[in-house]
Amino acid sequence: MRIDKFLNSVNITKRRSVAQDMISNNVVLINDTVVKSSKNIELGNIITINYLNESKKYEVLKIPTTKSTPKSLQSEYIKEIS
């Protein structure tokens, strides 16, 4: 699954266009490497998002098979590291 779709489907971003904007502004990294929207996510990847005043890291636990997942099931797909 593409990183922009993943961020949207596991409710890290509200819309896919927001995820694409973040990626194009180089604030989303996978395993400490800046990526493009087309980068595929894999199990065990570490996603880092650099916000203005903080940075959050998530570990990919599971890849969703549907377009969206309920927010209550977010912990099945990602684990916040910091």
C-alpha positions in Angstrom: 0.0 0.0 0.0 1.2 3.5 -0.9 2.4 5.7 2.1 -0.2 8.4 1.3 -3.1 5.9 1.3 -1.7 4.2 4.4 -1.5 7.5 6.4 -5.1 8.2 5.5 -6.5 4.7 6.0 -5.1 4.3 9.5 -6.3 7.8 10.5 -3.0 9.6 10.9 -4.2 12.2 8.5 -7.8 13.1 7.8 -7.5 13.2 4.0 -5.2 11.6 1.5 -4.5 15.1 0.0 -3.2 16.2 3.4 -0.8 13.2 3.5 0.4 14.0 -0.1 1.1 17.6 0.9 3.1 16.5 4.0 5.1 14.0 1.8 5.8 16.7 -0.8 7.1 19.0 1.9 9.5 16.3 3.1 8.1 15.9 6.6 7.3 12.2 6.2 10.1 9.7 6.4 10.2 5.9 6.3 13.2 4.4 8.1 14.8 7.9 8.3 14.6 8.4 4.5 12.5 11.0 2.8 10.0 9.4 0.5 7.6 10.1 -2.3 3.8 9.4 -2.2 4.3 6.3 -4.4 6.5 4.6 -1.8 5.0 1.3 -0.6 4.8 0.6 3.1 5.9 -2.8 4.5 5.5 -4.5 7.9 8.0 -3.3 10.5 8.7 0.1 8.7 9.1 3.1 11.0 7.2 6.2 9.8 8.5 9.5 11.2 6.4 12.6 10.8 8.1 15.9 11.6 5.5 18.4 12.8 6.4 22.1 13.5 7.2 21.6 17.1 7.4 17.9 17.5 8.2 14.6 15.8 6.2 11.4 16.0 7.3 7.9 15.1 5.0 5.0 14.3 5.8 1.3 13.7 3.7 -0.4 11.0 2.1 -3.5 12.6 -0.4 -4.5 9.9 -1.4 -3.2 6.5 -5.1 -2.5 6.0 -7.0 -4.2 3.2 -9.8 -1.6 3.1 -9.8 2.1 2.2 -10.5 3.2 5.8 -10.4 1.7 9.2 -12.3 2.7 12.4 -10.2 4.9 14.7 -10.9 2.4 17.5 -8.8 -0.2 15.5 -5.9 2.1 14.9 -3.7 0.3 17.4 -3.9 -2.9 15.3 -2.2 -1.2 12.4 0.3 1.2 14.0 2.1 1.6 17.3 3.3 5.0 18.3 7.0 4.9 19.4 7.5 8.5 20.4 
